[in-house]
Amino acid sequence: MKLIISSRFHKDLAKLASKNTKLKKQISKTLELLLDSPTYPSLRLHKLSNHGDYSVSVNMSIRIIFRQYGANIFLLRIGSHEEVY
């Protein structure tokens, strides 16, 4: 699988991670798990009701929204529940 980062995800990530090095490590670990084992329980993977997007949890407050096309995972948004839904 291959991760493709949208410009919106990149902006969201820069805003979040610039303030918190611990969060950077959590995001990195989450993305590694998503590539290696997307159904790993701590990711809390679930399909969203709109347009075939999916969500995984970085921690209890930060979510990653993505869409999968074949072997590619398009990272769409990252942020709090209120920011990304």
N, C-alpha and C positions, 0 to 999 in steps of 0.2 A: 504494500500500500504506500501511497505517497500523499503527503500533506500539501495542500495548496492554500496559501493565506490570502484572504481578500484584503483590500485596502482598509475596509471598515474594521476588520479584526485587528489589523496592524495598529490602527489608531487607538482602538480600545485597549490593546495590550500595552502600548507605550504609556498610556495614561495610568493604567493599573500598576504595572511592574516597576515603573520608575521610582515609586515610593516605597517598595516593599521587596527586599531580597528574598525573604522567606516565601512569599507568594510566587516569585520567579521559579523557585525550585519546585513548588507544588504544581505549577502550570506545566513545567517541563516533564515531571513525572506523569501527570495526567495524559499528556500528548503521547508519551512513550507507551503507556498502557493502552491508549486508544488504538495505536498502531499494532501492538503485539497481541492484545487480548481485549477487544472492545466490549465483551460481556463481563469483564471483571466486576465483581459486585460493588466495589467502592466507587466506580464511575457512575453508578445509578443511571445507566443508559436508558433513555426512553424516547419514543417517537412523539413528535409534536403534531397537533391536529392540522397544521397548515403546511401545505406544499411539500410534504415529505422530509421536513427538517428533523434533526435529532438533537438531543441535549445530553450532555454529561456534566457531572459535578467536579469541580476542582477541589472545593471544600464546601462547607455548609452554606456559604453565601455567594460563591462565584460559580457561574455556569459558562459552558462553551456550547454554542449552537453551531451545528455543521450540517452539511448535506453530502451524501456519498453518491458518486457516479462511478460504477465499476470499481477499479482499484484506487481511485482518487477520493480523498476526503477534503472537501472545501470548507475551510474554517470561516464562518460567517461573522460571528459576534462572540465577545467575551465580556462578562461583567456580572453585576448583581442581577438577581431575578427581575427586579423592577426595570433595569436598564435593557435587558435583552429580550424580554417577552412583550 
